[in-house]
Amino acid sequence: MPNAARVYNYLLGGKDNYEVDQMVAHRMLAVAPETKALAWFSRKFMLNSVKMAAEQGIRQFVDIGAGIPIAPNVHEIVHAVEPEARVVAADYDPVVIAHFNAALGSAPGVTTMLADVRAPDLLDRLQTEQHIDFTRPVAIVLVGVLHFIMDDEKPYEVVARLRDAMAPGSYLIFTQGGDTTTEEFKQRTGMDTAKSSAQPAYRTHEETLRFLDGFEIVEPGLVPVQQWLGDDLPDTQLVLFGGIGRKG
């Protein structure tokens, strides 16, 4: 079955993917050739966001759904600002964690965690196993994650649990596939990814704004990710909202 992390890895030019993932990616690109560029826009949004959070004094980072490592990674960007910051790369796929462990070696201040964001014990494990102190500000990264949580898996409750545990000054950084994505793209990805971990749930702007309930919205607000990067980047058939919330 296609895997979201491996499809994304292929779009970013990585080699840690299989033919089934490449086939999904090529069908996406046949409909929307700019999707490969959008994958890079999304990654640049994430890297810029964690850099901003580090510059604002955040010293704890939890990258949930970290995916197969592609340099530069979150910890490299964060440690360029603050070498003593703690970074946890979490993913529910054991193959992803194996890739991360191989890539990290003995990198200081970085740990991995096999975990599912939907699991109710996630917060307890982050505290007891990863020593994340939720009495201090933390940045939680959910880039490329929320649109793979189906509605019956209660995505808003997932985010609310994280929000309620976060100390004032914390940041939530996320993306979400938008419902204004072209119908052709939605139909193509729906057929290719049905009943796999790569099946997306597209949400409206209003629905996506609900993930920011209880947060101060960082400007430019909830907008397509390329609008976080500049004014001259093109629209894409796949609309990917990017948002940053700061807990006041």
C-alpha positions in Angstrom: 0.0 0.0 0.0 1.2 3.6 -0.6 2.6 5.3 2.5 2.3 9.1 3.0 5.8 9.5 4.3 7.3 7.6 1.4 5.2 9.5 -1.2 6.4 12.8 0.3 10.0 11.5 0.4 9.8 10.8 -3.3 8.3 14.2 -4.1 11.2 15.8 -2.2 13.7 13.8 -4.3 14.5 11.2 -1.6 15.3 7.5 -2.3 13.5 5.9 0.6 10.3 4.9 -1.2 8.8 2.0 -3.2 7.3 1.7 -6.6 3.8 1.9 -5.3 4.6 5.3 -3.7 6.2 6.5 -6.9 3.2 5.5 -8.9 0.9 7.5 -6.6 3.3 10.5 -6.9 3.4 10.3 -10.7 -0.4 10.2 -10.9 -0.5 13.3 -8.7 2.1 15.0 -10.9 0.2 14.0 -14.1 -2.8 16.0 -12.8 -0.8 18.7 -11.1 2.9 18.9 -12.1 3.5 21.7 -9.6 2.8 19.3 -6.6 6.6 18.6 -6.4 7.2 22.3 -5.9 4.4 22.4 -3.3 6.1 19.6 -1.3 9.2 21.9 -1.1 7.0 24.9 -0.2 5.5 22.9 2.7 8.9 21.8 3.9 10.3 25.4 3.7 7.3 26.6 5.7 8.0 24.0 8.4 11.8 24.8 8.6 11.1 28.6 8.6 8.5 28.1 11.4 10.7 26.1 13.7 13.5 28.6 13.2 11.2 31.4 14.1 10.1 29.5 17.2 13.7 28.9 18.3 14.5 32.6 17.8 11.5 33.3 20.0 13.1 31.3 22.8 11.5 27.9 22.4 13.9 25.2 23.6 11.6 22.1 23.2 10.4 20.8 19.8 8.2 17.8 19.1 8.0 17.0 15.4 5.0 14.6 15.1 4.8 12.7 11.9 8.4 13.6 11.3 8.6 11.4 8.1 11.7 10.0 6.5 14.6 12.4 7.1 15.6 14.8 4.4 18.4 17.3 5.1 18.1 19.8 6.5 15.9 18.4 9.3 14.1 20.2 12.1 16.9 19.5 14.6 19.5 21.0 12.3 17.6 24.2 11.8 16.8 24.5 15.6 20.3 23.7 16.7 21.8 26.3 14.4 19.8 28.8 16.6 20.1 27.1 20.0 22.4 24.1 20.2 21.0 23.0 23.6 17.4 22.7 22.4 15.7 19.3 22.8 14.1 17.9 19.7 11.9 14.8 19.5 11.1 13.2 16.1 7.9 11.1 16.5 6.2 8.9 13.9 3.9 6.0 14.0 5.8 4.1 11.3 8.6 1.9 12.6 10.4 2.1 9.2 10.5 5.9 9.5 12.0 5.7 13.0 14.6 3.2 11.7 15.6 5.7 9.0 15.8 8.5 11.5 17.9 6.5 13.9 20.3 5.6 11.1 20.5 9.2 10.0 20.9 10.7 13.4 23.7 8.6 14.7 24.7 10.2 18.0 23.3 13.7 17.3 23.1 15.4 20.7 19.7 16.7 21.9 17.7 14.7 19.4 15.6 11.6 20.1 13.1 9.5 18.2 9.8 8.1 19.4 7.5 5.5 17.9 4.1 7.0 18.6 0.8 7.9 17.1 -0.6 11.4 17.6 -4.1 9.9 18.0 -3.0 7.8 21.0 -4.3 9.2 24.3 -1.0 8.3 26.1 1.1 10.5 23.8 1.5 13.3 26.2 2.4 11.0 29.1 5.0 9.3 27.0 6.5 12.6 25.8 7.0 13.6 29.5 8.2 10.3 30.9 10.2 8.9 28.0 11.3 12.1 26.2 11.5 14.4 29.2 9.4 17.1 27.5 8.4 19.6 30.2 5.0 20.9 29.5 5.3 23.5 32.2 7.6 25.3 29.8 6.9 26.5 26.3 7.2 23.9 23.5 6.7 23.9 19.7 4.6 21.1 18.4 4.9 20.4 14.6 2.1 18.7 12.8 3.1 19.3 9.2 1.6 16.8 6.8 -0.3 15.1 9.5 -3.8 16.4 10.2 -5.2 15.7 6.7 -4.4 12.0 7.3 -6.5 11.9 10.4 -10.0 11.1 9.3 -13.0 12.8 10.9 -14.1 9.7 12.8 -10.7 9.7 14.4 -11.5 13.0 16.0 -8.7 15.3 14.8 -10.0 18.4 16.7 -9.9 16.4 20.0 -6.3 15.3 19.1 -5.2 19.0 18.7 -7.2 20.1 21.8 -5.3 17.6 24.0 -2.0 19.0 22.8 -3.2 22.6 23.2 -4.4 22.0 26.7 -1.1 20.5 27.8 1.0 23.3 26.3 2.3 26.1 28.4 1.7 29.8 27.5 4.2 30.9 24.9 4.1 27.5 23.1 3.6 27.2 19.3 1.5 24.9 17.2 2.8 24.6 13.6 0.7 22.7 11.1 -0.5 22.1 7.6 -3.9 20.8 6.3 -5.1 19.9 2.8 -7.8 22.4 1.7 -11.2 21.6 0.3 -10.6 24.2 -2.5 -8.1 21.7 -4.0 -9.3 21.0 -7.6 -11.8 18.2 -8.0 -9.6 16.4 -10.5 -6.8 16.2 -8.0 -9.1 15.1 -5.2 -10.6 12.3 -7.3 -7.2 11.1 -8.5 -5.7 11.0 -5.0 -8.8 9.5 -3.6 -8.7 6.5 -6.0 -5.0 5.9 -5.6 -4.8 6.1 -1.8 -8.1 4.6 -0.7 -7.8 2.7 2.6 -4.1 3.5 2.9 -2.2 5.8 5.3 -1.9 8.2 2.4 -5.6 8.8 2.0 -6.3 12.5 2.7 -9.2 14.3 4.3 -9.6 17.7 2.7 -11.1 20.4 5.0 -12.5 23.9 4.4 -10.8 27.0 5.6 -13.4 27.4 8.3 -12.9 23.8 9.4 -9.2 24.2 9.5 -9.4 27.4 11.5 -10.9 25.2 14.3 -7.4 23.7 14.9 -6.4 27.2 16.0 -9.1 27.6 18.7 -7.4 28.7 21.9 -4.3 30.1 20.1 -3.3 33.5 19.0 -3.0 33.3 15.2 0.4 34.3 13.9 0.3 36.4 10.7 -0.2 36.1 7.8 -2.8 33.7 9.3 -4.2 30.5 7.9 -3.2 30.7 4.2 -1.8 28.5 1.5 1.8 27.6 2.5 3.4 29.5 -0.4 1.9 32.7 1.0 4.2 32.2 4.1 7.2 32.2 1.8 6.6 35.2 -0.5 4.2 37.0 -2.8 5.5 35.7 -6.1 4.9 32.0 -5.7 2.2 30.4 -7.9 -1.1 28.9 -6.8 -1.3 25.1 -6.9 -4.1 22.7 -7.7 -3.5 21.0 -4.3 -4.3 23.7 -1.7 -2.2 23.2 1.4 -3.1 25.5 4.3 -0.3 26.5 6.7 -1.0 27.9 10.1 0.9 28.8 13.3 -0.8 29.4 16.6 0.8 30.8 19.8 -0.7 29.9 23.1 -1.2 33.1 25.1 
